[in-house]
């Protein structure tokens, strides 16, 4: 007997059978994201399988997609689709190598209202942000975001802008700071940037225009810090500054990093490393992995110099540690260990233990290390990303410093790590999937805007309009025809009537 459940018109698919081989399947297929994905967890006798059964048989009807299937070799797979053109529906058949159907195949991906499945560069928003979040079943709370925003009951943005221009955006600060004043007006993005080095504005542009192509964002305005360090010190002016990284002595509002967002938007297109693909195509079973810890990175941990210390420690304890500096920028190489070759990211998981060590700020590789199948040792840090508040030290990762690391590795060699590996995998599935990143940004816009004392109704004169579709991508999807679309004005009117 097959029990089949479809949540929210097919966005989340779960299945269970009493056959010898069955699967629990979940993901986002109908929702318009850059990449649609379906996780497939094989089951045997009512429990999760822990080994691969080989390549699954996948057939897809429809010519509007590019597909990839990753076998994690632990009984789970992820099927990913990127649409190059919009289409009405896609039909997917998923079978085991011996022909048993999975996920209640055939899986028909189509929208209940008959509108198209849109590709990433199709500008066809249909719902306001709160409706989109409800349809996507986004979490109502985000621990770090809610904590950050709780610092303000209301936000007087005119006052904020005056402080920002005086403290961080004045001409004398142009080489030390980089930030942008953003406005969203009628679902268009405008910005004015300050500072000499503002190239990272393109990452912010990409994040918010991607949201706008999928939903109507409310009129709002905010300051985005493009630099590495969070800017607003605790106890100083209460400025709601948006940053990719937070710290113990600052109060910036933290959102997912440009590394994470870029890996989602450009997945299966111009980037090869994302939360689903970090392990690569080759699998290394636990007993096949090297029984030591690994690290590669630049010399960018300037204050604590922990990266330098770990590289030196590796030369003294090569049986336990394979660590090295790939490039010197801050320190004189002649006074430290020689440089080593960079390592492809999937090769980190040839080792049982991987080290996450702060660089200039938090090491933005951390979510990708968690998505692997090795145990993560993380340096003590004053810095954090948006998801750290939901992690549990001792369960998802283990703290270390240079004086304790070798003993920790010795002890870890004797322990069973199944609990940690399973907990980390569940964390990645629940907090770091592409949908989670979109939900976080959408939730930020909604909750932050609700605190503004005054909502902007037109862009400032100095503002630059950012194209909704990036240059060079306007004609990628020749099939993009918006259907069943409600205009921005109608959405606002309907919202006011509720």
C-alpha positions in Angstrom: 0.0 0.0 0.0 1.3 3.5 -0.9 0.6 6.5 1.3 1.2 9.7 -0.6 0.9 13.2 0.8 1.2 16.5 -1.1 1.7 19.6 1.0 0.9 23.0 -0.4 -0.2 22.0 -3.8 2.8 19.8 -4.4 5.6 21.9 -3.2 6.6 19.3 -0.6 6.2 15.7 -1.5 6.4 12.8 1.0 5.9 9.1 0.3 6.1 5.8 2.1 5.5 2.3 0.9 5.5 -1.1 2.5 7.5 -2.6 -0.4 11.0 -4.0 0.1 12.4 -0.7 -1.2 10.6 2.6 -0.7 11.6 6.2 -0.1 10.8 9.3 1.8 10.9 12.2 -0.6 10.8 15.9 0.1 11.9 19.2 -1.4 10.8 22.1 -3.5 9.7 21.2 -7.1 6.8 23.5 -7.9 8.1 26.6 -6.2 10.0 29.0 -8.6 13.5 28.9 -7.3 16.8 29.0 -9.3 17.1 25.2 -8.8 14.2 22.9 -7.9 15.3 19.9 -5.8 13.9 16.7 -4.4 15.6 14.8 -1.6 15.2 11.0 -1.8 15.8 8.9 1.3 15.7 5.2 0.6 14.0 3.0 3.2 14.2 -0.7 3.9 11.9 -2.5 6.3 10.6 0.7 7.8 14.1 2.3 8.5 16.3 4.6 6.5 18.8 2.9 4.2 22.4 3.7 4.9 24.0 2.5 1.7 23.7 3.4 -2.0 21.9 1.0 -4.3 23.5 2.6 -7.3 22.3 5.2 -9.8 18.5 5.7 -9.7 16.7 5.6 -13.0 15.4 9.1 -13.8 13.3 10.0 -16.8 11.9 13.5 -17.3 9.3 14.5 -19.8 9.7 18.1 -21.0 12.5 20.0 -22.6 12.7 23.0 -20.3 15.2 21.7 -17.8 18.7 20.6 -17.0 19.0 17.9 -14.4 21.6 16.5 -11.9 21.3 13.5 -9.6 23.7 13.3 -6.6 24.1 10.0 -4.9 25.3 10.6 -1.3 26.1 6.9 -0.9 24.4 6.8 2.4 21.0 5.8 1.2 20.0 9.3 0.1 20.0 11.2 -3.1 19.1 14.7 -4.3 17.5 15.3 -7.7 18.0 18.9 -9.0 16.4 20.7 -11.9 17.3 24.1 -13.4 14.8 25.5 -15.9 16.3 27.2 -18.9 12.9 28.1 -20.2 9.4 28.4 -18.6 6.9 25.6 -19.2 3.5 24.4 -18.0 4.6 21.1 -16.4 7.3 18.5 -15.9 6.7 14.8 -15.4 9.4 12.9 -13.5 9.7 9.1 -13.1 12.0 7.9 -10.4 12.8 4.2 -10.1 15.3 2.0 -8.3 17.9 0.1 -10.5 15.6 -2.9 -10.5 12.5 -0.9 -11.5 10.6 -0.2 -8.3 8.9 3.3 -8.5 9.8 5.8 -5.8 8.2 9.1 -4.7 4.9 7.8 -6.0 6.2 8.2 -9.6 5.2 9.7 -11.9 5.7 13.0 -10.1 3.8 15.7 -12.0 5.2 19.2 -11.4 2.6 21.9 -12.3 0.8 24.8 -10.6 -2.7 24.5 -9.4 -3.7 27.8 -11.1 -2.4 26.8 -14.5 0.4 29.3 -14.6 3.9 28.5 -15.9 6.8 27.1 -14.0 9.2 30.0 -14.3 12.9 30.0 -14.8 15.2 32.1 -12.6 15.4 35.0 -15.1 11.7 35.3 -15.7 10.3 38.4 -13.9 6.8 37.2 -13.0 5.9 37.9 -9.3 2.4 36.8 -8.3 2.1 37.2 -4.6 3.1 39.7 -1.9 6.0 38.5 0.4 3.7 37.3 3.2 1.6 35.2 0.8 4.8 33.8 -0.8 6.2 32.8 2.6 2.9 31.1 3.5 2.8 29.2 0.2 6.5 28.2 0.6 5.9 27.2 4.2 8.7 29.3 5.5 9.5 29.3 9.2 7.7 32.0 11.2 10.7 32.6 13.4 14.4 32.9 12.6 16.4 32.9 15.8 19.2 35.3 14.8 17.0 37.7 12.8 14.4 38.0 15.5 17.1 38.6 18.1 18.7 41.3 15.9 15.5 43.1 15.1 14.3 43.0 18.8 16.8 45.9 19.4 14.3 48.3 17.8 10.7 48.9 18.5 10.6 51.4 15.6 13.1 52.7 13.2 13.4 56.4 12.2 15.2 56.0 8.9 15.7 59.7 8.3 17.7 59.8 11.5 19.5 56.6 10.7 20.6 57.9 7.3 22.0 61.1 8.8 24.1 59.1 11.3 25.4 56.7 8.6 26.4 59.5 6.2 28.3 61.3 9.0 29.9 58.2 10.7 30.6 55.8 7.8 29.8 57.3 4.5 31.7 60.6 4.6 34.6 61.3 2.1 37.2 60.7 4.8 35.9 57.1 5.3 35.7 56.2 1.6 38.7 53.8 1.8 37.8 52.2 5.1 34.1 51.6 4.6 31.8 50.4 1.8 28.0 50.5 2.1 24.9 51.2 0.2 21.6 52.9 0.9 18.9 50.7 -0.8 15.3 51.5 -1.5 12.6 49.2 -2.8 9.8 51.2 -4.5 7.0 49.4 -6.3 9.0 46.2 -6.4 12.0 48.0 -8.1 15.4 48.2 -6.5 17.3 51.4 -6.2 20.6 52.2 -4.5 23.2 54.8 -3.7 26.6 53.5 -2.6 29.4 55.1 -0.5 33.0 54.2 -0.4 35.8 53.4 -2.9 35.4 49.6 -3.0 31.7 48.8 -3.5 32.0 45.9 -6.0 30.2 43.6 -3.6 27.0 45.6 -4.2 26.4 43.2 -7.1 25.8 40.4 -4.6 23.2 42.4 -2.8 21.6 43.4 -6.1 21.4 39.8 -7.1 19.8 38.7 -3.9 17.0 41.3 -3.8 16.2 41.3 -7.5 16.0 37.5 -7.4 13.4 37.9 -4.6 11.5 40.5 -6.7 11.2 38.2 -9.7 9.3 35.8 -7.4 7.2 38.0 -5.1 6.2 41.6 -4.5 8.3 43.2 -1.8 7.0 46.1 0.2 8.3 49.6 -0.2 11.2 49.9 2.2 14.8 51.2 2.7 17.8 50.0 4.5 21.6 50.3 4.8 23.7 47.4 3.7 27.3 47.0 4.8 29.5 45.6 2.0 32.6 45.1 4.1 33.9 42.1 6.0 33.5 43.5 9.5 30.2 44.3 11.2 30.2 48.0 11.9 27.8 49.1 14.7 29.4 48.7 18.1 27.3 47.7 21.0 26.5 50.8 23.1 26.9 53.2 20.2 24.3 54.8 18.0 21.4 52.4 17.5 21.8 52.0 13.7 20.1 49.1 12.0 22.9 48.1 9.7 22.6 45.0 7.5 25.7 42.8 7.3 26.7 39.3 6.2 28.5 38.7 9.5 27.9 39.6 13.2 30.1 39.6 16.3 29.9 39.6 20.0 30.7 43.3 20.3 28.5 44.6 17.4 24.7 44.8 16.8 24.4 44.5 13.0 21.4 42.7 11.5 22.8 39.5 10.0 21.5 37.9 6.8 22.8 34.9 4.8 26.3 35.6 3.3 26.9 36.5 -0.3 28.7 33.1 -0.6 25.5 31.2 0.3 23.1 33.4 -1.8 25.3 33.3 -4.9 25.6 29.5 -4.6 21.8 29.3 -4.7 21.1 31.8 -7.5 23.9 30.5 -9.7 23.7 26.8 -8.9 24.0 24.5 -11.9 24.9 27.6 -14.0 28.1 29.5 -13.1 29.0 28.0 -9.7 30.0 24.4 -9.0 30.0 24.5 -5.2 26.7 24.6 -3.4 25.0 23.0 -0.4 24.0 20.0 -2.5 27.2 19.4 -4.4 30.0 20.0 -1.8 30.9 16.3 -1.5 31.6 15.9 -5.2 31.0 12.9 -7.3 33.4 10.5 -5.6 32.5 8.9 -2.3 34.8 8.1 0.6 33.3 5.8 3.2 34.2 6.4 6.8 36.8 3.6 6.9 38.3 4.9 3.6 38.8 8.4 5.0 42.2 9.6 6.2 42.3 9.4 10.0 43.4 13.0 10.5 42.2 16.6 10.4 42.6 18.8 7.4 42.8 22.6 6.7 43.7 24.8 3.8 43.4 28.6 3.7 45.0 32.0 3.4 46.9 33.7 6.3 43.9 35.9 7.0 43.4 35.2 10.7 45.4 38.3 11.6 44.6 38.8 15.3 44.8 35.3 16.8 47.0 33.9 14.0 45.3 30.5 14.5 45.7 29.5 10.9 49.5 30.1 11.1 49.7 28.2 14.4 47.7 25.2 13.0 50.0 25.1 9.9 53.0 25.0 12.2 51.4 22.3 14.3 50.8 20.2 11.3 54.5 20.0 10.6 55.1 18.7 14.1 52.1 16.2 14.1 51.7 15.2 10.5 50.2 11.9 11.6 47.2 13.7 13.1 47.0 16.9 11.0 47.3 18.0 7.4 47.1 21.8 7.4 48.8 24.5 5.4 48.6 28.1 4.2 47.8 28.5 0.5 48.7 32.1 0.2 50.4 34.8 2.3 49.0 38.3 2.2 49.1 39.6 5.8 52.3 38.0 7.0 55.9 37.5 5.8 56.1 33.9 4.4 59.8 33.6 5.2 58.9 33.7 8.9 56.2 30.9 8.7 55.5 27.6 7.0 55.9 27.2 3.2 52.7 27.6 1.1 50.8 24.5 0.0 48.6 23.8 -2.9 44.9 24.6 -2.7 42.6 21.7 -2.3 39.4 21.1 -4.3 36.5 21.4 -1.8 35.3 17.8 -2.2 38.8 16.6 -1.3 38.3 17.9 2.3 35.9 15.0 2.8 38.7 12.5 2.1 39.5 13.2 5.8 37.5 12.2 8.8 37.9 15.6 10.5 37.8 19.1 8.9 38.8 22.3 10.5 36.8 25.5 10.2 39.1 28.5 11.2 38.1 32.1 11.2 39.6 34.2 8.4 39.2 38.0 8.5 35.8 37.3 10.1 33.7 34.2 10.2 34.9 31.6 7.7 32.1 31.5 5.1 33.0 27.9 4.2 31.3 26.7 7.4 27.9 25.8 6.0 29.5 23.9 3.1 31.7 21.9 5.6 28.6 21.1 7.6 27.0 19.7 4.4 29.8 17.2 4.0 30.1 13.9 5.7 33.1 14.6 8.0 33.3 15.8 11.5 33.8 19.6 11.8 36.1 21.1 14.4 35.5 24.8 14.6 37.7 27.5 16.2 36.4 29.6 19.0 35.2 32.8 17.5 33.6 36.2 18.2 32.0 36.2 14.8 28.9 34.4 13.6 26.7 33.9 10.5 22.9 33.9 10.4 22.5 30.3 11.3 25.0 29.9 14.2 22.3 30.6 16.8 20.5 27.3 15.9 23.7 25.2 16.1 24.6 23.2 19.2 28.3 22.8 20.0 29.1 19.2 20.9 26.3 17.9 18.7 26.7 19.5 15.2 30.4 20.5 15.6 33.2 20.7 18.2 35.2 23.7 19.4 39.0 23.6 19.4 42.1 25.7 19.8 45.7 25.1 19.0 46.6 23.8 22.5 43.9 21.2 22.5 43.6 20.1 18.9 46.0 17.1 18.8 44.5 15.6 21.9 41.0 16.1 20.5 41.9 14.3 17.3 43.4 11.5 19.3 40.2 11.1 21.3 38.0 11.5 18.2 39.7 8.6 16.5 38.3 6.3 19.2 34.7 7.5 19.2 31.6 6.7 17.2 30.4 9.8 15.3 27.1 8.6 13.9 25.1 10.8 16.2 27.0 13.9 15.1 26.9 13.0 11.4 23.1 12.4 11.5 22.4 15.6 13.5 24.5 17.7 11.2 22.8 16.2 8.2 19.4 17.0 9.7 20.5 20.6 10.5 21.6 21.2 6.9 18.3 19.8 5.6 16.3 22.0 8.0 18.3 25.3 7.9 20.6 25.6 4.9 18.6 24.5 1.9 18.1 27.0 -0.9 14.5 27.6 0.2 15.7 28.4 3.7 17.9 31.2 2.3 15.1 32.8 0.4 12.8 32.5 3.4 15.3 34.3 5.6 15.7 37.2 3.2 12.0 37.5 2.7 11.4 37.4 6.4 14.0 40.1 6.9 12.3 42.4 4.4 8.9 41.9 6.0 9.8 42.2 9.7 12.3 45.0 9.2 9.8 47.1 7.1 7.2 46.7 9.8 9.5 48.6 12.1 9.9 51.6 9.8 8.2 54.8 11.1 7.9 56.1 7.6 7.6 54.1 4.4 9.3 55.6 1.3 6.9 56.2 -1.7 9.4 57.3 -4.3 13.2 56.9 -4.8 15.6 59.6 -3.7 17.1 61.7 -6.5 20.6 60.2 -6.1 19.3 56.7 -6.4 20.3 54.3 -9.3 17.7 51.9 -10.6 19.0 48.3 -10.7 17.8 46.2 -13.6 15.4 43.4 -12.4 17.1 41.0 -14.8 20.9 41.1 -14.9 22.6 42.4 -18.1 23.1 39.5 -20.5 20.3 37.4 -19.0 17.3 39.3 -20.4 16.9 36.9 -23.3 17.8 33.7 -21.6 14.2 32.6 -21.3 12.4 33.1 -24.6 9.3 31.3 -23.1 8.8 33.7 -20.3 5.2 34.8 -20.5 3.7 35.9 -17.2 0.3 34.3 -16.6 -2.4 34.8 -13.9 -0.3 37.7 -12.7 -1.7 40.3 -10.3 0.0 43.7 -10.7 1.8 45.4 -7.9 -0.9 48.0 -7.5 -3.6 45.4 -7.3 -1.7 43.4 -4.7 -1.2 46.6 -2.6 -4.9 47.4 -2.9 -6.0 43.9 -2.0 -3.7 43.9 1.0 -5.1 47.2 2.2 -8.6 45.8 2.1 -7.8 42.8 4.2 
